Amino acid sequence: MVSRLMLGCGSVGYALVESVAEWPGSLVVVTEDESRVETLRTEGISATRGDPTDPAVTKGRPRVDIAFVAGDDPEKNLASARAVRETHPNAYVVTYAGTEPNRSISDELETLADRVIAPGTLITDHLLSMTDQDTAFRTQELRRTLRDIDGKLGIFMHDNPDPDAIASAVALEGLAESVGTEAETCYYGAISHQENRAFVNLLELNLRNLDPGDDLSEFGGFALVDHSSPGVNDQLPEDTPVDVVIDHHPPNHPVEARFVDLRSDVGATSSLLADHLEHLGIDPAERVATGLLYGIRVDTKDFTREVSESDFEAAAFLLPHADTGTLERVESPSISPDTFDTISRAIRNRELDGTVLASCVGALSDRDALAQAADRLLNMDGVNVTLVFGFMQGTVYVSARARGTDVDLGETMRAAFGQIGSAGGHADMAGAQISLGLLGEVEEEEEASLSTIVGEIITDRFFETVRSRPGPDGFESAEEHVAAFDIQLAESDDE
């Protein structure tokens, strides 16, 4: 629960109280004006008479997350800001400068407070917009958590990271270093998609590629971006203590970390990092702004997929700092022969069930090609959902896309494959990973047989789950149908 303290309650402070009191959490007003205290109490506001400039008054508050300094006297506001900063150094302090403050008071307030609002006719609207509890407090908590990391912070993207994960991690690395915390951006797997490689190379991003089992003792803290749990779509040990999680994917399990920013109504994690930069008053470096803008564009499919107002606002903030010429170069890389081959096999092996298409491409050399194939096949006439999958190094990788349909791919993938692997994603873009061990030992020379077994089970399971998802057609629950395929998997394992 967010704890708020208002020191002083002049004309501006009183105008603020009604709106601030409606925010979730608590609010206490401290003012010397006895009549103001009585008025606030009759309105159901917790108020007490006291000297807002006295450090003993603020020290008596065990916790202050957001402090408003809202008296009319500039000198008293300065003294109040000093008091709360002394006793609660981690609080987010928003200070009204007061009526006609002199230059020295204004300068010191700029040093003490996180936000200083100068006098003006629109002061109340301005102050309220700058102190929205859901953004100001969240950003302050992030900064506090980063500052408290003891040692180097390891910022981990999900396996085989995409531009949204990469840009978000690099931006978080910069935020950590801005508060004096050393940080390093890390990932497992490979960056093999040609656009992603071009993205990293053109922006000259410094990323560390780790192997499973590498020693992690050098890190004093851990942050996860664009995913929310260690050991799930990364190679971290599942019991890794996490300090920071920033993600826009809806979780299917509790998320545990010291700081969690999980906003599934936003289209990209890059938008969340841009939001934090803006609220901290940081102008991003060109490569960071360019990366974040590209991350937003990719995850929202150029602002056409699961886009929110926050994504547009983030893009507007980033655009003046970004290099659009570099973005054009990133978006026009050459396509590798392996990717063309995977797309060709996906087209050749496709199976249709109404408007739903599934295709097994067999053995993979580049798993990122699956997503490109799923995107390409979605352009086929009469196709609204695509599922493309293949296998490499003992794992089946699945990529799915949808458009103009009532199917929620994230939920469908979890229903179809969540019990036998890891699965999830968004309504129109999702994926899954399933261990081949469920199908028993298969020799390399039996690749054709393996493709047949995997293709039948994955395709049938997906088709049946799509048909059974609750929707306007009145289908039954997916779980009843999926249970039958668990038996099929067991039988395949016995053969």
C-alpha positions in Angstrom: 0.0 0.0 0.0 1.3 3.4 -1.0 1.8 5.8 2.0 1.5 9.5 1.2 2.3 12.5 3.4 1.3 16.1 2.7 3.3 18.8 4.5 1.5 22.1 4.6 -1.9 22.6 3.1 -2.3 26.0 1.5 -4.6 26.8 -1.4 -2.8 24.4 -3.7 -2.6 21.7 -1.1 -6.3 21.9 -0.3 -7.2 21.7 -4.0 -5.1 18.6 -4.3 -6.4 16.7 -1.3 -9.7 15.6 -2.8 -8.1 13.9 -5.8 -5.1 12.5 -3.9 -7.3 11.0 -1.2 -9.1 8.9 -3.8 -5.9 7.1 -4.8 -5.3 3.7 -3.4 -3.2 3.8 -0.2 -3.1 6.2 2.7 -2.8 10.0 3.0 -2.0 12.1 6.1 -1.9 15.9 6.0 0.2 17.8 8.5 -0.4 21.6 8.7 -0.2 24.3 11.3 -3.6 25.7 10.3 -6.0 24.3 13.0 -9.2 25.3 11.0 -7.8 23.5 8.0 -7.3 20.4 10.1 -10.9 20.5 11.3 -12.2 21.0 7.8 -10.2 18.1 6.4 -11.3 15.8 9.3 -15.0 16.6 8.6 -14.4 15.5 5.0 -12.9 12.2 6.2 -9.3 13.1 5.5 -6.6 12.1 8.1 -5.1 15.4 9.2 -3.0 16.5 12.2 -1.8 19.8 13.5 1.9 20.2 13.5 4.9 22.0 12.1 5.6 20.5 8.6 9.1 22.0 8.7 10.1 20.0 11.8 12.1 16.8 11.0 10.7 15.3 14.2 7.2 15.4 12.6 8.3 13.5 9.5 10.6 11.2 11.4 7.6 10.0 13.4 6.1 8.6 10.2 7.5 5.0 9.8 7.1 5.1 6.0 6.6 7.7 3.4 6.5 6.7 -0.3 5.3 10.0 -1.8 5.6 13.3 0.0 3.7 16.5 -1.2 5.0 19.8 0.0 2.1 22.1 -0.6 2.1 25.2 1.6 1.9 28.7 0.2 5.1 30.1 1.9 8.2 29.4 -0.2 10.6 29.4 2.8 8.4 27.0 4.8 8.1 24.7 1.7 11.9 24.7 1.5 12.2 23.8 5.1 9.6 21.0 4.8 11.3 19.6 1.8 14.6 19.5 3.7 12.9 17.8 6.6 11.3 15.0 4.6 14.4 14.4 2.5 16.4 14.1 5.7 14.1 11.6 7.4 12.9 9.7 4.3 15.6 9.9 1.7 14.0 7.4 -0.6 10.6 9.1 -0.7 9.3 10.6 -4.0 9.1 14.3 -3.1 6.8 16.7 -5.1 7.1 20.3 -4.0 5.1 23.3 -4.8 7.5 26.3 -4.9 5.0 28.6 -3.1 3.9 32.1 -3.9 6.7 34.2 -5.5 9.7 32.1 -4.5 13.1 33.8 -4.9 15.8 32.2 -7.1 17.8 30.6 -4.3 14.8 28.8 -2.9 13.8 27.6 -6.4 17.3 26.3 -7.0 17.5 24.4 -3.7 14.1 22.9 -4.2 15.2 21.6 -7.6 18.1 19.8 -5.8 15.9 18.4 -3.0 12.8 17.4 -4.8 12.0 14.9 -7.5 9.5 17.3 -9.0 9.2 21.1 -8.4 6.1 22.9 -9.6 6.4 26.6 -10.1 3.4 28.9 -9.4 1.0 29.3 -12.3 -2.7 29.5 -13.1 -2.8 25.8 -14.0 -0.8 24.7 -11.0 -3.3 22.1 -9.7 -3.8 20.3 -13.0 0.0 20.4 -13.6 0.8 19.0 -10.2 -1.8 16.2 -10.4 -0.5 15.2 -13.9 3.1 15.0 -12.7 2.3 13.1 -9.5 0.1 10.3 -10.7 0.6 7.8 -8.0 0.8 4.8 -10.4 3.8 6.2 -12.3 5.7 8.5 -10.0 5.8 5.9 -7.1 6.6 3.0 -9.4 9.5 4.8 -11.0 10.8 5.9 -7.6 10.6 2.3 -6.3 12.6 1.2 -9.4 15.3 3.7 -8.8 15.5 2.8 -5.1 15.8 -0.9 -5.9 18.5 -0.3 -8.4 20.4 1.9 -6.0 20.3 -0.7 -3.3 21.9 -3.5 -5.4 25.0 -4.7 -3.6 27.4 -5.4 -6.4 26.9 -5.8 -10.2 23.4 -6.2 -11.5 22.9 -9.0 -14.1 20.0 -8.0 -16.4 18.7 -11.1 -18.1 16.6 -11.2 -21.3 14.6 -14.3 -22.2 16.4 -17.0 -24.4 17.1 -15.9 -28.0 16.0 -12.3 -27.2 14.0 -10.2 -29.6 14.4 -6.4 -30.1 11.9 -5.5 -27.3 13.8 -7.6 -24.8 17.2 -6.3 -26.0 16.3 -2.7 -26.0 14.6 -2.9 -22.6 17.6 -4.6 -21.1 20.0 -2.0 -22.5 17.8 0.9 -21.2 17.6 -0.7 -17.8 21.4 -1.1 -17.8 21.7 2.7 -18.4 19.2 3.4 -15.6 21.1 1.3 -13.1 24.4 3.0 -14.0 22.7 6.4 -13.6 22.2 5.7 -9.9 25.7 4.3 -9.4 25.0 0.6 -9.9 27.2 -1.4 -12.2 25.1 -3.5 -14.6 25.5 -6.0 -17.5 23.0 -7.2 -20.1 23.0 -11.0 -20.5 21.2 -13.7 -22.4 21.2 -17.4 -23.1 20.7 -19.0 -26.5 21.4 -17.1 -29.7 20.4 -14.0 -31.6 19.9 -15.6 -35.0 17.1 -13.7 -36.7 18.7 -11.5 -39.3 16.8 -8.4 -38.3 17.8 -8.9 -34.7 21.4 -9.4 -35.6 21.4 -6.2 -37.7 19.7 -4.4 -34.8 22.5 -5.4 -32.4 25.3 -4.7 -34.8 24.1 -1.3 -36.1 23.4 0.0 -32.7 26.7 -1.4 -31.4 25.0 -3.0 -28.4 27.2 -4.7 -25.9 25.5 -7.9 -24.8 26.9 -10.9 -23.0 26.0 -14.4 -24.2 26.1 -17.0 -21.4 26.1 -20.8 -21.5 23.9 -22.9 -19.2 25.9 -23.6 -16.0 28.1 -20.6 -16.2 29.1 -19.2 -12.8 26.8 -16.3 -11.8 28.5 -15.5 -8.5 29.8 -12.2 -9.9 26.3 -10.8 -9.8 25.0 -9.1 -6.7 21.5 -8.8 -8.1 19.3 -10.0 -10.9 16.8 -8.3 -13.2 14.5 -9.9 -15.7 13.1 -8.0 -18.7 10.4 -9.1 -21.1 9.8 -12.2 -19.0 9.0 -12.7 -15.4 10.4 -15.9 -13.8 13.9 -17.4 -13.6 14.1 -20.8 -15.3 11.1 -20.1 -17.5 12.4 -19.2 -21.0 15.8 -18.6 -19.7 18.6 -20.8 -18.3 18.8 -19.2 -14.9 18.3 -21.5 -11.9 14.7 -21.5 -10.8 15.6 -20.5 -7.3 17.5 -17.3 -8.4 16.5 -14.4 -6.2 15.2 -11.7 -8.5 15.4 -8.0 -7.6 13.7 -6.4 -10.7 11.0 -7.7 -13.1 9.8 -5.5 -16.0 7.5 -7.2 -18.4 4.3 -6.7 -20.5 3.3 -10.3 -20.8 0.4 -11.6 -18.7 1.9 -14.1 -16.2 0.4 -17.5 -15.5 1.9 -17.8 -12.1 2.8 -15.4 -9.2 5.8 -13.1 -9.9 8.3 -12.7 -7.1 10.8 -9.9 -7.0 11.7 -6.8 -4.9 10.4 -4.6 -7.7 7.8 -5.7 -10.2 6.5 -3.6 -13.1 4.0 -5.9 -14.9 1.6 -4.1 -17.2 0.0 -6.5 -19.6 -2.2 -3.8 -21.1 0.9 -2.2 -22.7 2.1 -3.5 -26.1 5.8 -3.6 -25.4 8.3 -3.8 -22.5 10.2 -1.0 -24.3 7.2 1.3 -23.6 7.6 0.7 -19.8 11.3 1.6 -19.9 10.6 4.7 -21.9 8.0 5.6 -19.3 10.5 5.3 -16.5 13.1 7.4 -18.4 10.5 10.1 -19.0 9.4 10.2 -15.3 13.0 10.5 -14.2 13.6 13.4 -16.6 16.3 11.5 -18.5 16.8 12.1 -22.2 17.8 8.7 -23.6 21.0 8.3 -25.6 20.4 8.0 -29.4 21.1 4.2 -29.5 18.8 3.6 -26.5 16.0 5.7 -27.9 16.4 4.0 -31.3 16.4 0.6 -29.7 13.3 1.2 -27.6 11.4 2.7 -30.5 12.2 -0.3 -32.6 11.2 -2.6 -29.8 7.8 -1.0 -29.6 7.3 -1.1 -33.3 8.2 -4.8 -33.5 6.1 -5.9 -30.6 3.0 -3.9 -31.7 3.6 -4.7 -35.4 4.0 -1.0 -36.2 1.2 0.0 -33.8 -1.4 -2.3 -35.2 -1.3 -5.2 -32.7 -2.3 -4.9 -29.0 -1.2 -1.3 -29.0 -2.1 1.0 -26.1 -2.1 4.7 -25.4 1.1 4.2 -23.4 2.9 2.8 -26.5 2.0 5.9 -28.5 3.1 8.2 -25.7 6.4 6.3 -25.3 7.0 6.5 -29.1 6.4 10.2 -29.1 8.9 10.6 -26.2 11.5 8.6 -27.9 11.2 9.8 -31.5 13.1 13.1 -31.1 16.1 11.2 -29.7 16.1 8.3 -32.1 18.0 7.7 -35.4 15.3 6.8 -37.9 17.9 6.2 -40.6 19.3 3.3 -38.5 15.8 1.9 -38.1 15.4 1.7 -41.9 18.7 -0.2 -42.2 17.7 -2.6 -39.4 14.4 -3.3 -41.2 15.9 -4.2 -44.5 18.5 -7.0 -43.8 19.2 -9.9 -46.1 17.3 -13.1 -45.4 19.5 -16.2 -44.8 19.2 -19.3 -47.0 18.1 -21.3 -43.9 15.2 -19.0 -43.3 14.0 -19.3 -46.9 14.3 -23.1 -46.6 12.2 -23.1 -43.4 9.5 -20.9 -45.0 9.5 -23.2 -48.0 9.0 -26.3 -45.9 6.3 -24.6 -43.9 4.4 -23.9 -47.1 4.9 -27.4 -48.4 3.9 -29.2 -45.2 1.0 -27.1 -44.3 -2.3 -28.6 -43.0 -5.6 -26.7 -42.9 -8.5 -27.1 -40.5 -10.9 -24.4 -41.6 -9.1 -21.1 -41.2 -6.4 -22.6 -39.0 -3.1 -23.6 -40.5 -0.4 -25.8 -38.9 2.9 -26.9 -40.4 5.8 -29.0 -39.2 9.2 -28.0 -40.7 11.2 -30.8 -39.2 14.7 -30.3 -38.0 15.8 -26.7 -37.4 19.0 -24.9 -37.6 17.5 -21.4 -36.8 14.5 -21.4 -34.5 13.9 -17.7 -35.3 12.8 -18.7 -38.8 9.7 -20.3 -37.3 8.2 -16.8 -36.4 9.0 -15.5 -39.9 7.3 -18.5 -41.4 4.3 -18.2 -39.2 4.0 -14.5 -40.2 4.4 -15.3 -43.9 1.8 -18.1 -43.9 -0.7 -15.7 -42.2 -0.8 -13.8 -45.5 -2.4 -16.8 -47.3 -6.0 -16.3 -48.4 -8.5 -17.7 -46.0 -6.0 -18.3 -43.1 -6.6 -16.5 -39.8 -4.4 -18.6 -37.5 -1.0 -20.2 -38.2 1.2 -22.6 -36.1 4.7 -23.5 -37.3 6.9 -25.8 -35.4 10.1 -27.8 -35.7 12.7 -29.4 -33.4 16.4 -29.0 -32.5 18.6 -30.2 -29.7 15.9 -32.3 -28.1 13.2 -29.6 -28.0 10.2 -28.9 -30.1 9.8 -25.1 -30.8 6.4 -23.7 -31.7 5.4 -20.3 -33.1 1.9 -19.1 -33.7 0.2 -16.0 -35.1 -3.4 -14.9 -35.5 -5.5 -12.0 -37.0 -9.1 -11.1 -37.1 -10.2 -14.0 -34.9 -11.8 -14.7 -31.6 -9.0 -17.2 -30.7 -6.8 -15.9 -27.9 -3.5 -17.6 -28.9 -1.8 -17.1 -25.6 -4.5 -18.9 -23.7 -4.9 -21.5 -26.5 -1.2 -22.3 -26.4 -1.2 -22.7 -22.6 -4.2 -25.0 -22.8 -2.7 -27.1 -25.6 0.9 -27.3 -24.5 1.2 -25.9 -21.0 0.9 -29.3 -19.3 3.7 -30.8 -21.3 6.0 -27.8 -21.8 6.2 -24.0 -21.4 3.7 -22.0 -23.5 2.1 -18.6 -23.6 2.1 -15.2 -25.2 -0.4 -12.6 -26.5 -3.8 -13.0 -28.1 -2.3 -12.8 -31.6 1.3 -13.9 -31.1 2.4 -16.8 -28.9 4.9 -19.7 -28.7 5.7 -22.9 -26.9 8.7 -25.2 -26.1 8.2 -28.9 -25.5 10.9 -31.5 -24.7 11.2 -34.3 -27.2 11.8 -36.6 -24.2 8.1 -37.0 -23.9 8.2 -39.0 -27.1 10.9 -41.4 -26.1 14.4 -41.9 -27.6 14.6 -41.4 -31.3 17.8 -42.0 -33.3 19.0 -39.3 -35.7 18.4 -41.5 -38.7 14.8 -41.7 -37.8 14.2 -38.0 -38.5 11.4 -38.6 -41.0 9.6 -40.8 -38.4 10.2 -38.2 -35.7 8.7 -35.5 -37.9 5.7 -37.6 -38.5 5.2 -38.3 -34.8 5.8 -34.7 -33.7 3.7 -33.4 -36.6 0.7 -35.5 -35.8 0.6 -34.9 -32.1 1.3 -31.2 -32.1 -1.0 -30.5 -35.1 -3.9 -32.6 -33.8 -3.5 -31.1 -30.3 -3.5 -27.6 -31.6 -6.4 -28.0 -34.0 -8.6 -29.7 -31.3 -7.7 -27.0 -28.7 -8.6 -24.2 -31.1 -12.0 -25.9 -31.8 -12.7 -26.3 -28.2 -11.8 -22.8 -27.0 -14.9 -21.0 -25.5 -16.2 -18.5 -28.0 -19.2 -17.4 -30.1 -19.5 -20.9 -31.6 -20.3 -22.4 -28.2 -17.4 -24.9 -28.0 -16.8 -26.9 -24.8 -13.8 -26.3 -22.5 -10.4 -27.1 -24.0 -9.3 -29.1 -21.1 -11.6 -32.0 -21.8 -10.2 -32.4 -25.3 -6.6 -31.8 -24.4 -6.8 -34.7 -21.8 -7.3 -37.1 -24.7 -4.0 -36.0 -26.2 -2.1 -36.5 -23.0 -3.1 -40.2 -23.4 -1.8 -40.1 -27.0 1.5 -38.7 -25.8 1.8 -41.4 -23.2 1.1 -44.1 -25.8 3.7 -42.6 -28.2 6.2 -42.7 -25.3 5.5 -46.4 -24.8 6.1 -47.3 -28.5 
